[in-house]
Structures are given as C-alpha cells and as structure tokens.
Amino acid sequence: MPAYKRILLKLSGEALMGDDAYGINRATIVRMVREIQEVTALGCEVAVVIGGGNIFRGVAGGSVGMDRATADYMGMLATVMNALALADTMRQEGMTARVMSAIGIEQIVEPYVRPKALQYLEEGKLVIFAAGTGNPFFTTDTAAALRGAEIGAEIMLKATKVDGVYTADPKKDATATRYAKISFDEAIIKNLQVLDATAFALCRDQKLPIKVFSIFKPGALKQVVLGEDEGTLVHV
C-alpha cells in the first residue's frame, strides 16, 4: 500500500534532456512516465509540476540583457511545451492526463481551475500543472509548493539529479553523507539548498513535507511512495 494517497511531483525540465544537450530525450521521458505509471497503479493520485530549463530558463535570459519578466514568461511557455510532451507520452502509455496552465492559452490547454483539478485527481487522472504560477519572478519550485498546498497533497516529491540532501556537495566532498530526514528549521540553519527560499517557506508554513530523491535512479519514485528509506524527507 502507498504511504501517500495524493502526491505532487516536481520534475525539472533538465531531467527530460537525458544525455542530450537540450530538448526532450524520447527514451528518458518514456522511462519517467512508466515510473509514474507504477505509482498510479498503486492507487496514488498524482499531480505534476514541470520546469522548462531544457528549453529556456528565465533566469538565464534575464542575465544576458533580456528583461527579466519577459524572460520568465518565455520560461513559462517552455513548461507548457514540456507538459504537452509529458501528457502525450502518458497517453501513448495508456494513461489519462490533463494539462492545466496558469496562463490562458485555451486553444492548446485548459486553464488551471482548482475544483476541476481536484475532480480530475479524484477520477484517477494525472494532472500536469504548466506555466508555473503564471507570474514572473517565481520559480517552478514555488509553483509546485503552491499547487501542492492547493490540492491538499500529502507530500511534495522533488525529483533531482542527486538521491537526497547531503551534508555537503557529494561531488566535491567525499565525506558528505545523506540525511534520511531533516526538519525545515535545521535545513534553514545549515543553509541546505533544498528549494528556493520562497518555495521552502511556503512548504514550511503549510506543513507540506518535501521528499528529495533521484529521478535517475530506477524504481526510486515507487520506493518513495511506498514509504521506504529513499532520498531525504524534509519535515516540520
């Protein structure tokens, strides 16, 4: 039995690249979708927030002379492209997904409406939240924290390149060890970069726990949902 009934999965856009330099790697997105499918088969309700860094990063655009707000809007559109690709792959794998956008582009995807999102989840459909929060200057991490709180998710799963939160950068420090669990306050004191500050504060205030795990480790998502010792749990 899954340890959580409803989860919010945060995927980075970069995770979709696989070994490619940019864009969406077909084999990678299929593997991720199949891992999500394993979780839904357990009876878990899954909502996804996806980034757009594999196509365009607003922060990067703003750093090279582009207006930051304009760059962020471009980044939001990149997340819509990723969400469409994710939903289409899910359809091909026999799953039913709905993309809901925080910005209005009704000809392509439906707008985000909270009661409708809750209805889809209760019906067993996957919901993919696109376009971040719909506002510039906010990251998709913040969007994940916001949507997770809105839909009443029991936990936010942050899929990353590393298998948890470490005492130091494991690539630079061979003695770094992984935390099995850590409190929000301790993570702040130790300045551990779990999420950006806004997203972190929102999760803490809403008492929404965060699980950081590696999306590149086969079966890790299922282990997390089953409540096994995988990744790092950040809790109140």
C-alpha positions as CSV (number, residue, x, y, z in Angstrom):
1,M,0.0,0.0,0.0
2,P,1.3,3.5,-0.8
3,A,2.3,5.7,2.1
4,Y,0.6,8.7,0.5
5,K,-2.7,9.0,-1.3
6,R,-2.1,12.2,-3.2
7,I,1.3,13.5,-4.2
8,L,2.7,16.5,-6.0
9,L,5.7,15.5,-8.2
10,K,8.1,18.3,-9.2
11,L,10.1,17.5,-12.3
12,S,12.9,19.7,-13.6
13,G,12.9,20.4,-17.3
14,E,16.6,19.4,-17.4
15,A,15.6,15.9,-16.3
16,L,13.9,15.4,-19.7
17,M,17.1,16.0,-21.6
18,G,18.7,12.7,-20.7
19,D,22.2,12.8,-22.1
20,D,21.2,15.3,-24.8
21,A,22.4,18.9,-24.7
22,Y,18.9,20.4,-24.8
23,G,15.3,19.4,-25.6
24,I,13.5,16.2,-24.8
25,N,15.1,12.8,-24.9
26,R,12.5,10.3,-26.0
27,A,13.8,7.3,-24.1
28,T,14.1,9.4,-20.9
29,I,10.6,10.8,-21.0
30,V,9.1,7.3,-21.6
31,R,11.1,5.9,-18.7
32,M,9.8,8.7,-16.4
33,V,6.3,8.2,-17.5
34,R,6.5,4.4,-16.8
35,E,7.8,5.1,-13.3
36,I,4.8,7.4,-12.7
37,Q,2.5,4.7,-14.1
38,E,3.9,2.3,-11.5
39,V,2.8,4.7,-8.8
40,T,-0.7,5.3,-10.2
41,A,-1.1,1.5,-10.3
42,L,-0.7,1.5,-6.5
43,G,-3.8,3.8,-6.3
44,C,-1.9,7.0,-5.7
45,E,-3.3,10.3,-7.1
46,V,-0.5,12.1,-8.9
47,A,-0.2,15.8,-9.9
48,V,3.0,17.0,-11.7
49,V,4.7,20.4,-11.9
50,I,7.3,20.5,-14.6
51,G,10.1,23.1,-15.3
52,G,11.3,24.4,-18.6
53,G,15.1,24.5,-18.2
54,N,15.7,22.1,-21.1
55,I,14.2,24.6,-23.5
56,F,14.6,28.1,-21.9
57,R,15.4,29.4,-18.4
58,G,14.1,32.8,-17.4
59,V,16.9,33.5,-15.0
60,A,19.5,32.8,-17.8
61,G,17.6,35.0,-20.2
62,G,17.5,37.8,-17.7
63,S,21.2,37.6,-17.1
64,V,22.1,38.4,-20.7
65,G,20.3,41.7,-21.0
66,M,16.7,40.5,-21.6
67,D,14.0,42.0,-19.4
68,R,13.6,39.5,-16.5
69,A,9.8,39.5,-16.7
70,T,9.8,38.8,-20.4
71,A,12.4,36.0,-19.9
72,D,10.2,34.4,-17.2
73,Y,7.2,34.5,-19.5
74,M,9.2,32.7,-22.1
75,G,10.2,30.1,-19.5
76,M,6.5,29.6,-18.7
77,L,5.8,28.8,-22.3
78,A,8.7,26.3,-22.2
79,T,7.0,24.5,-19.3
80,V,3.8,24.3,-21.4
81,M,5.8,22.6,-24.2
82,N,7.2,20.1,-21.7
83,A,3.8,19.5,-20.1
84,L,2.3,18.7,-23.6
85,A,5.1,16.3,-24.3
86,L,4.6,14.6,-20.9
87,A,0.8,14.3,-21.4
88,D,1.2,12.9,-24.9
89,T,3.7,10.3,-23.7
90,M,1.3,9.3,-20.9
91,R,-1.5,8.9,-23.5
92,Q,0.7,6.6,-25.6
93,E,1.4,4.5,-22.5
94,G,-2.3,4.1,-21.8
95,M,-2.7,6.8,-19.1
96,T,-5.1,9.7,-19.0
97,A,-3.5,13.1,-18.3
98,R,-4.8,16.7,-18.2
99,V,-2.6,19.7,-18.7
100,M,-3.7,22.8,-16.8
101,S,-2.0,26.1,-17.5
102,A,-1.6,29.1,-15.1
103,I,-1.7,31.4,-18.2
104,G,-4.6,31.5,-20.6
105,I,-3.9,29.6,-23.9
106,E,-7.3,27.8,-24.2
107,Q,-6.7,26.6,-27.8
108,I,-3.9,24.4,-26.5
109,V,-4.5,23.5,-22.9
110,E,-7.2,24.3,-20.4
111,P,-6.8,26.9,-17.7
112,Y,-5.9,26.0,-14.1
113,V,-9.1,25.8,-12.1
114,R,-8.7,24.3,-8.7
115,P,-12.0,22.4,-8.4
116,K,-11.5,20.9,-11.8
117,A,-8.0,19.8,-10.9
118,L,-9.4,18.1,-7.8
119,Q,-12.1,16.4,-9.8
120,Y,-9.6,15.0,-12.3
121,L,-7.4,13.7,-9.4
122,E,-10.4,12.0,-7.8
123,E,-11.3,10.4,-11.1
124,G,-7.8,8.9,-11.3
125,K,-6.5,11.2,-14.0
126,L,-3.0,12.6,-13.8
127,V,-2.9,16.4,-13.7
128,I,0.1,18.3,-15.1
129,F,0.4,21.9,-14.0
130,A,2.1,24.1,-16.6
131,A,3.3,27.7,-16.8
132,G,4.5,27.9,-13.2
133,T,2.4,30.2,-11.0
134,G,1.6,32.4,-14.1
135,N,3.7,35.2,-12.6
136,P,7.3,36.3,-13.4
137,F,9.9,36.2,-10.6
138,F,8.6,32.9,-9.2
139,T,10.2,29.6,-9.9
140,T,8.5,26.3,-10.8
141,D,9.6,25.1,-7.3
142,T,7.3,27.8,-5.9
143,A,4.6,26.7,-8.3
144,A,5.0,23.1,-7.0
145,A,4.7,24.3,-3.4
146,L,1.7,26.4,-4.2
147,R,-0.2,23.7,-6.2
148,G,0.7,21.1,-3.7
149,A,-0.9,23.1,-0.9
150,E,-3.9,24.0,-3.1
151,I,-4.8,20.4,-4.0
152,G,-4.1,19.1,-0.5
153,A,-1.2,16.9,-1.5
154,E,0.2,14.9,1.4
155,I,3.8,15.4,0.2
156,M,5.8,17.2,-2.4
157,L,8.3,15.0,-4.2
158,K,11.3,16.9,-5.6
159,A,12.9,14.8,-8.3
160,T,16.6,15.8,-8.8
161,K,19.9,14.6,-10.1
162,V,21.0,13.5,-6.6
163,D,19.5,10.9,-4.3
164,G,18.7,13.3,-1.4
165,V,20.1,16.2,0.7
166,Y,23.7,15.9,1.8
167,T,25.8,17.5,4.5
168,A,27.9,18.9,1.7
169,D,28.2,18.6,-2.1
170,P,28.9,14.9,-2.7
171,K,30.7,15.7,-5.9
172,K,33.2,17.9,-4.1
173,D,33.3,16.3,-0.7
174,A,33.8,12.5,-0.5
175,T,32.9,12.5,3.2
176,A,29.4,14.0,2.6
177,T,26.6,11.9,3.9
178,R,22.9,11.8,3.0
179,Y,20.2,12.9,5.5
180,A,17.4,10.4,5.8
181,K,15.3,13.1,7.3
182,I,15.8,16.7,8.4
183,S,13.5,19.4,9.8
184,F,12.7,22.6,7.9
185,D,14.4,24.7,10.7
186,E,17.5,22.6,10.6
187,A,17.7,22.9,6.8
188,I,17.5,26.7,7.2
189,I,20.2,26.9,9.9
190,K,22.5,24.7,7.8
191,N,21.7,26.6,4.7
192,L,20.9,23.5,2.7
193,Q,19.6,24.4,-0.7
194,V,16.5,22.1,-0.8
195,L,14.3,24.5,-2.7
196,D,14.4,28.2,-3.5
197,A,13.6,30.4,-0.4
198,T,10.0,31.3,-1.4
199,A,9.0,27.7,-2.1
200,F,10.7,26.4,1.0
201,A,8.9,29.0,3.2
202,L,5.6,28.1,1.6
203,C,6.1,24.4,2.3
204,R,7.1,25.1,5.9
205,D,4.2,27.4,6.6
206,Q,1.7,25.0,5.0
207,K,3.3,22.0,6.8
208,L,3.8,20.3,3.4
209,P,6.7,17.8,3.8
210,I,9.2,17.5,1.0
211,K,11.0,14.4,-0.2
212,V,14.1,14.9,-2.3
213,F,15.1,11.9,-4.4
214,S,16.9,11.0,-7.7
215,I,14.7,10.7,-10.7
216,F,17.6,8.9,-12.5
217,K,17.6,6.0,-10.0
218,P,15.3,3.3,-11.4
219,G,12.4,2.5,-9.1
220,A,13.2,5.3,-6.7
221,L,9.8,7.1,-7.2
222,K,7.9,3.9,-6.3
223,Q,10.1,3.3,-3.2
224,V,9.4,6.9,-2.0
225,V,5.6,6.4,-2.5
226,L,5.8,3.1,-0.6
227,G,7.4,5.0,2.3
228,E,10.8,3.3,2.1
229,D,14.1,4.8,3.1
230,E,14.8,6.6,-0.2
231,G,16.0,10.2,-0.6
232,T,15.7,12.8,2.2
233,L,12.5,13.8,4.0
234,V,12.2,17.5,5.0
235,H,9.5,17.8,7.6
236,V,8.1,20.2,10.2
